Amino acid sequence: MSQLVFRLRSPDGRVETLTIEADRAMIGSGAHCEIRLPPEHAATEHLFVQATGAGVYAAARSFDPPPTAGGVAFMQGPVLPDVPIVLGRVEVFVAWQETVGGAAPGQAQAQKTSPLTIALALVMVPLAAFVLLWEDDEAAVAQAPKDVPALFAVEAPACPQREAPQAQALAAERWAVADARRERSPFDVRDGVAAVPLYEVAAACFKVGGDARSADEAHRASGALRAKLTEDYRTHLVWLDRSIGTKDWKTAQREVAILLAYCEGKKGAWVTWLSNLDRQLRVKYGKSSSW
């Protein structure tokens, strides 16, 4: 299991430890943020944190107030576990742990990092990625794995309820949530991707509950949305391939961001490659303005 571990030190000295079982997290005062801070210390979305094969990387999403690390303004770069990023008056320490056989490798890093090492890391790691994009971009693209993940599972999920009344109630609830997420999908494709299995569970539960007509309607809604999103997904894959082939990196950055949204929650070599490409393009161009 892999996880991001956050230690938050408040102005009064209190320390709180939070663990996120994911490789990315948003810090801010917004309700959707994985790590929420009081609005007097953080903007709605203030700092984006992502773990990669090279370590933990962060990028500022707001400069009101500006984040700092090691006493200097922080825009984007690697995060060292014993160097806090300060948001307002809250110190945020971030570490990445991968548990293997019950041991977390990240716990072995207890030695303090020297200020010189901190300064070199903050400068050299983004610079190395920047140079890589300019001088070795074709080699990086050539390493892209072939196993692009399917957008949806081949088999539809079954209804978790076996009794008709409970199945009917669950079907109605899942259908209502699916409709709401489908309506939001033009603004965030992740809602559309999430709506498909919700419709499929609703269809399966309506069938268990003996409501064949509603089951058929939910099945048709699922099929139509699945077909549309699958076609759009394939289109964005083609656009990414073409933009990389022509070295149109701004277009590639936009397509990478869109495809990461389609693949949210998925694992595998291709998703890892896509995440690394996203990180490199952010170093070169900053945050994409199209997603």
ABEGO torsion letter per residue (X at the ends): XBBBBBBBBBAAGBBBBBBBBBABBBBEABAABABBBBAAABBABABBBBBBAAEBBBBBABAOBBBBBGGBBBABEBBBAABBBBBEABBBBBBBBBBBGGBBAAAABABBBBAAAAAAAAAAAAAAAAAAAAAAAAAAAAABBABBBBABBABBBBBABABAAAAAAAAAAAAAAAAAAAAAAAABAAAAAAAAAAAAAAAAAAAAAGBAAAAAAAAAAAAAAAAAAAAAAAAAAAAAAAAAAAGBAAAAAAAAAAAAAAABGBBEAAAAAAAAAAAAAAAAAEBBAAX
